[in-house]
Amino acid sequence: MKVIFDSFRGKGKYIFFSIVLFAAGAVLGYAVFWQDPRVILANLDRILGNILKISDAVENANKLYVFGLIFQNNVRALLVMIFGGVAFGLVPLFTVLFNGFVVGLILALNFYSGQSLSFFLASILPHGILELPAILVGAAFGLKIGFELFSPRGKTRVEVLKENLKDGILALGILIPVLLLAALIEAIITPLVARPFL
């Protein structure tokens, strides 16, 4: 277990950077929506494809199916965040930015639809309090891979890659169970928490 926790060492600045990227994306998404809501609404299916699918499933499908759909989606995102770092960090960088953009867009859409901030928070926080940190920490691993491939600091790029990929694989031992719990909460608890705010 100690070796798993050790894999998280030295990631602080990358976690901070992933948070900044996400926040910048959220601000951008919110601003872009209000520039021309009609354009965004016309392209909503393309922008929010998976999210709309999950949202529809929450309303109409059984909880086990919803849980599986959410968990699969989140694990895929996590793997892309971590191992996409081999592309010199560009994949996690743009993925975090886009995820933030989507959250900003959803917040703007929430207000545009006449919903309250309370409804938005109730729809996001119960599972997001686990899901978002797990995804951002995963992104930090990917960003570290990218940064160290650019600047190996006395190591070969192969050594950097091996070391960081090993850390990423070990980190899955914590991050995947966190996403499992987040998916359960999103499928079962979040809809119950959000419903009174509709």
TORMARRO-18467 format. One record per residue: residue in three letters; x, y, z of N, C-alpha, C, O, CB in turn. Coordinates in pm, whole numbers. Atoms other than C-alpha are relative to their C-alpha. Glycine has a CB too. Layout:
> Ala  X  Y  Z  X  Y  Z  X  Y  Z  X  Y  Z  X  Y  Z
...
This chain:
> Met  83  -122  0  0  0  0  87  127  0  54  227  -63  -94  1  123
> Lys  -89  -116  -9  289  234  83  51  40  -139  63  158  -170  118  -29  93
> Val  -53  -28  133  424  201  -271  -103  74  -86  -67  154  -172  44  -130  -69
> Ile  107  -70  73  86  316  -407  -4  147  43  -9  236  -42  -138  -67  25
> Phe  3  -138  -49  82  625  -184  126  77  -42  120  197  -70  -13  1  154
> Asp  -125  -65  42  446  696  -274  -7  51  -144  61  147  -180  117  -98  13
> Ser  12  -41  141  342  725  -640  -58  142  -13  -46  204  -119  -88  -99  -76
> Phe  61  -134  4  160  1050  -549  99  111  38  67  229  25  -120  5  93
> Arg  -98  -100  -41  476  1223  -424  50  82  -120  64  30  -230  119  -67  70
> Gly  -56  -86  104  607  1519  -623  -99  43  -106  -59  91  -213  113  -70  -65
> Lys  102  -35  101  278  1580  -802  -72  132  32  -157  177  -44  -103  -112  -11
> Gly  73  -118  -48  169  1892  -608  -15  111  -102  -126  161  -123  68  55  118
> Lys  8  -113  94  256  2156  -868  -80  -38  -125  -142  48  -187  141  45  -41
> Tyr  77  44  117  100  1946  -1144  -149  -7  32  -234  20  -54  50  -138  -49
> Ile  140  -3  -44  -220  1906  -944  -51  144  -3  -161  171  -49  -16  -62  143
> Phe  38  -142  1  -226  2283  -896  -22  49  -143  -120  119  -170  110  85  69
> Phe  12  -42  140  -171  2336  -1269  -127  -56  -63  -194  13  -140  123  -45  -81
> Ser  122  59  56  -454  2096  -1356  -125  70  53  -224  84  -18  -7  -152  31
> Ile  112  -76  -58  -686  2286  -1118  -15  134  -72  -126  176  -106  21  23  153
> Val  2  -129  71  -590  2617  -1284  -55  -17  -141  -137  63  -187  142  62  -6
> Leu  50  28  136  -651  2468  -1630  -150  -23  0  -223  30  -84  72  -122  -59
> Phe  143  31  -10  -990  2334  -1524  -80  127  25  -183  150  -38  -25  -104  111
> Ala  70  -125  -34  -1092  2668  -1371  -3  94  -121  -105  158  -147  68  70  119
> Ala  -5  -85  120  -979  2855  -1685  -99  -49  -104  -168  31  -168  143  3  -60
> Gly  96  59  94  -1182  2616  -1900  -143  30  40  -227  59  -45  20  -150  -8
> Ala  136  -27  -50  -1489  2666  -1679  -41  144  -26  -153  171  -69  -8  -31  151
> Val  28  -142  26  -1467  3045  -1705  -25  22  -149  -117  94  -188  118  90  49
> Leu  14  -12  145  -1422  3017  -2081  -134  -57  -48  -203  5  -129  116  -73  -71
> Gly  126  63  39  -1718  2779  -2119  -120  85  38  -215  98  -40  -12  -137  65
> Tyr  109  -85  -47  -1943  3006  -1914  -12  124  -90  -122  162  -130  23  42  147
> Ala  0  -122  82  -1840  3314  -2116  -44  -28  -143  -121  49  -201  140  64  -1
> Val  34  34  138  -1870  3142  -2454  -150  -24  -16  -209  17  -115  78  -126  -45
> Phe  144  25  8  -2225  3028  -2380  -78  130  -13  -167  142  -97  -48  -78  124
> Trp  76  -125  0  -2344  3381  -2310  31  90  -120  -42  185  -146  26  76  128
> Gln  -29  -75  123  -2176  3515  -2625  -111  -20  -102  -156  75  -167  136  -43  -60
> Asp  110  31  93  -2441  3339  -2834  -63  -133  40  -28  -237  -16  51  -4  -148
> Pro  62  124  -49  -2659  3085  -2649  -61  -85  -111  -60  -208  -103  -106  33  101
> Arg  67  76  107  -2841  2989  -2971  96  -93  -73  61  -205  -109  -66  95  -99
> Val  -101  82  68  -2522  2863  -3135  36  -122  86  46  -234  35  127  84  -31
> Ile  -34  109  -91  -2433  2656  -2829  -114  -101  8  -91  -222  0  32  54  141
> Leu  116  89  -10  -2786  2515  -2797  -16  -84  -126  -56  -200  -119  -127  81  26
> Ala  12  73  127  -2784  2417  -3165  104  -111  -11  85  -208  -84  15  97  -118
> Asn  -108  99  7  -2461  2221  -3110  18  -79  130  121  -143  151  131  69  -34
> Leu  -10  60  -133  -2535  2087  -2762  28  -150  -6  108  -202  73  -128  25  77
> Asp  -21  145  12  -2552  1722  -2872  145  -34  -29  199  -131  24  -90  -58  -110
> Arg  -140  25  36  -2204  1744  -3021  94  30  117  191  -42  140  39  84  -122
> Ile  -89  -43  -108  -2050  1924  -2724  -16  -88  124  83  -126  187  -27  146  37
> Leu  29  71  -124  -2219  1733  -2442  -46  -144  -22  -119  -199  60  -105  74  79
> Gly  48  133  37  -2271  1396  -2612  -13  -100  114  -124  -145  143  90  -57  -100
> Asn  -1  101  -107  -2172  1160  -2327  -81  44  121  -150  -37  184  141  -31  42
> Ile  70  -52  -118  -2313  1384  -2055  -150  -7  -19  -224  -44  72  43  145  30
> Leu  144  8  29  -2654  1403  -2223  -47  -145  3  -158  -173  48  -31  62  -138
> Lys  33  142  -3  -2650  1025  -2263  -16  -49  144  -110  -122  176  108  -83  -73
> Ile  6  38  -141  -2579  979  -1892  -120  63  67  -191  -2  144  129  40  74
> Ser  114  -72  -58  -2837  1242  -1795  -132  -67  -37  -220  -82  47  -1  146  -47
> Asp  120  70  46  -3101  1065  -2004  -14  -135  69  -124  -175  107  3  -18  -153
> Ala  2  131  -66  -3004  729  -1853  -42  10  146  -115  -75  196  138  -67  -10
> Val  37  -21  -141  -3036  866  -1498  -151  10  14  -208  -40  111  67  128  55
> Glu  145  -19  -4  -3396  960  -1577  -77  -126  -38  -184  -153  17  -41  113  -92
> Asn  81  106  61  -3499  649  -1770  50  -143  18  -26  -237  -6  -10  26  -143
> Ala  -54  136  -6  -3270  351  -1704  15  -47  144  3  31  238  136  -5  -71
> Asn  -19  52  -136  -3211  120  -1409  136  44  55  229  73  -21  -10  -156  2
> Lys  -116  -58  -68  -2950  227  -1154  130  -75  -31  236  -14  -41  -24  2  150
> Leu  -119  79  28  -2710  -59  -1228  60  37  -135  182  48  -150  -33  -150  5
> Tyr  -45  -40  134  -2691  37  -1596  63  139  6  169  163  -52  -118  -1  -101
> Val  -52  -138  -13  -2641  405  -1505  137  -1  68  230  66  23  -100  89  81
> Phe  -128  12  -71  -2366  314  -1259  110  -49  -94  219  7  -97  -14  -95  120
> Gly  -98  56  93  -2187  104  -1523  42  100  -106  159  110  -141  -56  -124  -67
> Leu  -27  -100  104  -2216  378  -1784  91  111  53  187  150  -12  -133  61  -51
> Ile  -78  -108  -62  -2079  646  -1550  142  -48  32  240  20  2  -69  53  128
> Phe  -131  53  -41  -1798  428  -1415  90  -24  -122  208  11  -120  -18  -132  78
> Gln  -76  25  123  -1689  320  -1764  50  131  -60  166  141  -101  -88  -76  -102
> Asn  -34  -131  56  -1692  681  -1885  113  66  79  206  122  21  -124  90  -2
> Asn  -100  -66  -86  -1489  807  -1587  135  -71  -3  239  -6  -2  -52  6  142
> Val  -127  75  5  -1230  528  -1597  70  26  -133  192  41  -138  -25  -152  19
> Arg  -58  -30  131  -1180  590  -1968  66  139  2  177  157  -47  -109  -6  -112
> Ala  -54  -137  -10  -1131  963  -1897  128  2  83  225  70  48  -104  95  63
> Leu  -118  6  -86  -884  883  -1618  120  -58  -74  231  -5  -66  -30  -84  126
> Leu  -110  64  74  -676  652  -1838  55  92  -108  176  98  -131  -49  -131  -64
> Val  -43  -96  102  -668  913  -2114  83  111  64  186  151  10  -123  61  -74
> Met  -72  -106  -71  -558  1178  -1863  142  -43  37  238  30  14  -76  41  127
> Ile  -131  45  -46  -273  969  -1723  91  -36  -117  200  20  -132  -15  -120  94
> Phe  -89  58  101  -138  781  -2022  8  84  -127  97  65  -211  -46  -139  -35
> Gly  -10  -96  110  -214  1056  -2273  115  96  20  151  171  -71  -129  78  -13
> Gly  -117  -83  -29  77  1233  -2104  120  -33  -87  210  50  -102  38  -13  143
> Val  -114  38  86  312  1041  -2335  7  88  -125  112  97  -189  -11  -148  -41
> Ala  0  -94  114  208  1289  -2607  46  137  50  -13  240  18  -143  11  -65
> Phe  -61  -122  -56  424  1547  -2422  -100  84  79  -92  207  81  60  84  -112
> Gly  93  -69  -90  136  1632  -2187  -116  70  -68  -201  128  -1  73  98  79
> Leu  103  -76  72  -88  1773  -2460  -140  -58  20  -237  17  28  33  4  -148
> Val  133  62  -16  -370  1520  -2416  -63  37  134  -177  85  135  12  -154  -12
> Pro  62  -43  -126  -426  1580  -2041  -25  151  6  -124  195  62  87  -40  116
> Leu  16  -146  -2  -376  1955  -2091  -132  41  -66  -212  113  -6  118  68  -72
> Phe  121  -40  72  -650  1991  -2352  -126  -68  54  -236  -13  46  15  -30  -148
> Thr  116  71  -56  -876  1730  -2188  -50  69  126  -171  83  145  35  -146  30
> Val  40  -73  -122  -874  1914  -1853  -66  132  -38  -170  169  17  123  26  92
> Leu  55  -128  46  -935  2243  -2031  -142  -20  -54  -232  59  -24  91  63  -109
> Phe  132  27  59  -1227  2092  -2224  -101  -40  108  -216  4  103  10  -110  -106
> Asn  91  39  -108  -1378  1931  -1912  -46  121  81  -162  131  118  67  -103  93
> Gly  36  -124  -68  -1367  2268  -1737  -97  81  -84  -194  136  -33  125  82  31
> Phe  87  -71  95  -1522  2428  -2046  -143  -55  7  -239  22  9  55  -14  -144
> Val  133  65  -5  -1810  2176  -2030  -73  36  130  -193  62  128  15  -153  -12
> Val  64  -35  -128  -1875  2247  -1660  -46  145  -2  -156  175  46  99  -23  119
> Gly  40  -141  13  -1880  2623  -1729  -122  15  -89  -211  95  -60  114  83  -56
> Leu  113  1  93  -2118  2560  -2018  -128  -47  69  -235  11  51  31  -89  -121
> Ile  117  56  -70  -2349  2350  -1800  -52  98  104  -173  110  123  37  -134  68
> Leu  44  -101  -96  -2353  2620  -1531  -79  110  -70  -185  151  -21  122  61  74
> Ala  71  -104  76  -2453  2882  -1790  -134  -52  -50  -235  19  -44  86  47  -120
> Leu  124  62  48  -2713  2645  -1937  -101  -15  112  -221  1  92  29  -137  -63
> Asn  83  11  -119  -2847  2588  -1587  -74  132  26  -195  132  49  86  -39  123
> Phe  63  -131  -23  -2910  2962  -1542  -91  39  -116  -199  95  -95  108  108  20
> Tyr  79  -31  120  -3037  3001  -1900  -136  -71  6  -237  -17  -41  76  -42  -128
> Ser  124  79  -10  -3298  2731  -1827  -87  41  118  -195  -14  139  34  -148  12
> Gly  79  -48  -114  -3416  2918  -1518  22  -78  128  -52  -61  225  -144  -3  -34
> Gln  -29  76  -121  -3262  2677  -1267  88  82  95  152  179  54  70  -135  -35
> Ser  -76  -74  -101  -3099  2793  -945  143  -54  12  174  -163  -35  -71  -8  136
> Leu  -136  46  -31  -2736  2772  -837  -6  -121  92  77  -212  82  83  114  65
> Ser  17  113  -93  -2857  2537  -563  -22  -130  -76  33  -234  -39  -118  25  95
> Phe  25  120  80  -2984  2292  -826  130  -47  -67  160  -166  -69  -108  28  -107
> Phe  -127  35  65  -2652  2305  -1013  94  -68  100  152  -172  70  67  127  -59
> Leu  -90  56  -101  -2452  2242  -694  -48  -137  48  32  -228  68  13  96  118
> Ala  56  128  -45  -2688  1964  -582  18  -109  -105  25  -228  -73  -148  15  33
> Ser  -17  96  110  -2645  1800  -924  146  -39  -22  175  -140  -86  -56  58  -128
> Ile  -144  21  25  -2265  1820  -916  76  -48  124  158  -140  116  62  129  -50
> Leu  -85  21  -117  -2131  1814  -561  -1  -140  60  106  -190  95  -41  94  104
> Pro  -4  130  -70  -2244  1477  -417  103  -98  -57  176  -162  19  -137  -64  -5
> His  -100  90  62  -2036  1278  -667  126  76  -42  236  21  -41  -60  -71  -122
> Gly  -112  -80  50  -1816  1563  -795  110  20  102  226  41  66  -49  132  -46
> Ile  -98  -21  -106  -1644  1598  -460  105  -112  2  215  -94  54  -70  8  136
> Leu  -95  111  16  -1479  1261  -533  51  -10  -143  171  -28  -168  -65  -132  42
> Glu  -32  22  141  -1489  1241  -911  99  103  -55  198  68  -120  -127  3  -84
> Leu  -84  -106  57  -1332  1577  -995  143  -6  51  236  1  -30  -60  136  33
> Pro  -138  13  -46  -1027  1545  -765  72  -120  -61  190  -112  -95  3  -10  151
> Ala  -63  120  58  -963  1192  -898  44  26  -143  154  -13  -183  -97  -120  5
> Ile  -32  -29  140  -973  1312  -1258  114  102  -10  204  88  -93  -124  53  -75
> Leu  -105  -103  4  -757  1620  -1187  135  -54  47  239  -16  -5  -41  120  87
> Val  -125  64  -45  -501  1412  -997  54  -89  -113  175  -91  -138  -23  -84  130
> Gly  -42  80  116  -495  1171  -1293  64  88  -106  166  51  -165  -120  -74  -59
> Ala  -57  -95  98  -433  1470  -1520  138  45  44  227  64  -40  -93  122  -17
> Ala  -131  -43  -51  -146  1576  -1294  109  -103  -34  221  -66  -68  -6  21  153
> Phe  -95  105  39  24  1240  -1357  37  14  -148  154  6  -185  -59  -141  28
> Gly  -24  -16  144  -16  1291  -1732  81  124  -32  170  120  -118  -131  6  -73
> Leu  -75  -124  23  110  1649  -1717  146  -15  42  236  39  -23  -64  117  78
> Lys  -139  25  -46  417  1536  -1521  77  -81  -103  193  -52  -131  -1  -75  137
> Ile  -65  78  106  494  1276  -1787  43  94  -114  157  89  -160  -95  -112  -54
> Gly  -28  -92  111  471  1545  -2055  112  96  31  202  117  -52  -123  77  -35
> Phe  -102  -99  -38  682  1800  -1867  138  -66  5  236  -10  -44  -34  63  137
> Glu  -130  66  -17  956  1550  -1786  53  -59  -131  173  -81  -145  -9  -109  105
> Leu  -47  41  133  967  1425  -2144  64  119  -73  160  102  -147  -117  -57  -85
> Phe  -60  -122  56  1036  1785  -2249  134  30  66  230  71  0  -95  120  16
> Ser  -119  -36  -77  1293  1829  -1974  39  -115  93  4  -115  211  -25  130  83
> Pro  -28  122  -77  1434  1492  -1856  93  18  120  95  -67  209  59  -101  -90
> Arg  -87  -32  -115  1689  1650  -1616  94  -116  37  84  -174  144  -85  36  121
> Gly  -104  100  -30  1978  1404  -1639  -42  -144  -22  40  -234  -8  42  15  140
> Lys  46  137  29  1765  1100  -1725  -27  -11  -150  -44  89  -219  -128  -36  83
> Thr  44  19  139  1690  948  -2061  -152  7  -3  -219  -12  98  51  -138  -58
> Arg  146  -7  12  1338  990  -2193  -65  -136  26  -178  -144  75  -40  50  -140
> Val  52  135  -28  1292  612  -2171  -11  -22  150  -109  -78  198  92  -109  -64
> Glu  3  12  -147  1379  622  -1798  -115  82  58  -188  34  146  134  46  61
> Val  109  -87  -45  1140  913  -1744  -135  -66  -26  -223  -66  60  6  137  -71
> Leu  125  63  39  866  728  -1927  -31  -120  89  -142  -134  138  6  -44  -146
> Lys  20  120  -84  915  402  -1734  -40  38  142  -134  -17  199  129  -85  2
> Glu  23  -44  -139  926  579  -1397  -141  58  17  -212  23  111  105  104  42
> Asn  130  -68  -11  617  792  -1461  -117  -92  -33  -223  -82  29  -3  120  -91
> Leu  107  94  33  411  517  -1624  -23  -98  115  -136  -136  143  32  -77  -129
> Lys  12  87  -118  485  293  -1325  -81  71  109  -171  12  169  140  -40  55
> Asp  76  -80  -99  361  572  -1093  -147  8  -38  -235  -6  47  60  141  12
> Gly  139  -11  47  49  615  -1307  -78  -127  21  -194  -123  62  -2  36  -146
> Ile  66  130  -19  -32  244  -1295  -28  -24  148  -137  -70  184  86  -115  -58
> Leu  19  17  -145  18  235  -916  -113  89  51  -193  48  135  130  31  75
> Ala  102  -96  -45  -202  544  -871  -142  -50  -30  -236  -15  41  21  135  -68
> Leu  133  55  34  -491  358  -1038  -57  -80  116  -179  -92  130  8  -88  -125
> Gly  44  77  -117  -504  146  -721  -81  82  98  -159  27  176  119  -59  70
> Ile  81  -90  -85  -648  449  -540  -106  72  -83  -221  82  -42  89  103  71
> Leu  91  -84  78  -806  654  -818  -121  -77  -54  -231  -22  -59  75  63  -116
> Ile  113  77  52  -1022  375  -966  -104  -30  108  -223  -12  83  49  -132  -62
> Pro  102  16  -105  -1188  285  -631  -74  131  34  -193  129  64  66  -54  126
> Val  66  -130  -24  -1256  659  -578  -106  25  -107  -216  70  -76  105  116  1
> Leu  97  -18  109  -1425  673  -920  -115  -99  10  -228  -67  -29  70  -15  -136
> Leu  106  100  -22  -1619  356  -837  -103  54  99  -224  47  75  60  -133  52
> Leu  89  -58  -101  -1762  523  -527  -74  121  -56  -194  137  -31  79  40  126
> Ala  63  -118  60  -1829  847  -718  -111  -40  -96  -216  24  -99  106  85  -75
> Ala  102  47  95  -2020  654  -987  -123  -53  72  -236  -30  29  58  -110  -91
> Leu  113  48  -81  -2235  483  -724  -82  117  54  -205  116  49  50  -88  117
> Ile  68  -118  -54  -2315  819  -566  -76  73  -111  -191  114  -91  101  97  66
> Glu  65  -71  111  -2392  978  -905  -124  -73  -50  -223  -10  -88  98  19  -115
> Ala  112  79  51  -2623  694  -1006  -117  -7  99  -233  -11  58  46  -140  -32
> Ile  105  26  -100  -2813  661  -678  -34  122  85  -151  155  103  43  -113  90
> Ile  23  -105  -100  -2767  956  -442  -21  137  -62  -112  211  -22  116  6  97
> Thr  9  -134  60  -2714  1263  -663  -141  34  -50  -189  144  -22  98  12  -115
> Pro  136  -34  45  -3060  1241  -831  -95  30  115  -183  115  103  -56  -113  -84
> Leu  86  -22  -117  -3225  1222  -488  30  135  65  -61  204  112  18  -113  104
> Val  -40  -128  -59  -3028  1522  -362  -47  116  -87  -92  219  -36  154  7  19
> Ala  32  -110  93  -3095  1732  -675  -150  22  -17  -194  134  -41  62  -28  -135
> Arg  144  -9  32  -3469  1655  -712  -74  111  75  -154  181  14  -66  -132  31
> Pro  74  -106  -71  -3594  1891  -435  28  141  -53  -50  233  -27  34  -4  146
> Phe  -37  -133  49  -3418  2183  -610  -53  29  -140  -32  139  -193  151  15  1
> Leu  56  -21  135  -3595  2136  -944  -107  108  1  -165  138  -104  -58  -131  -55
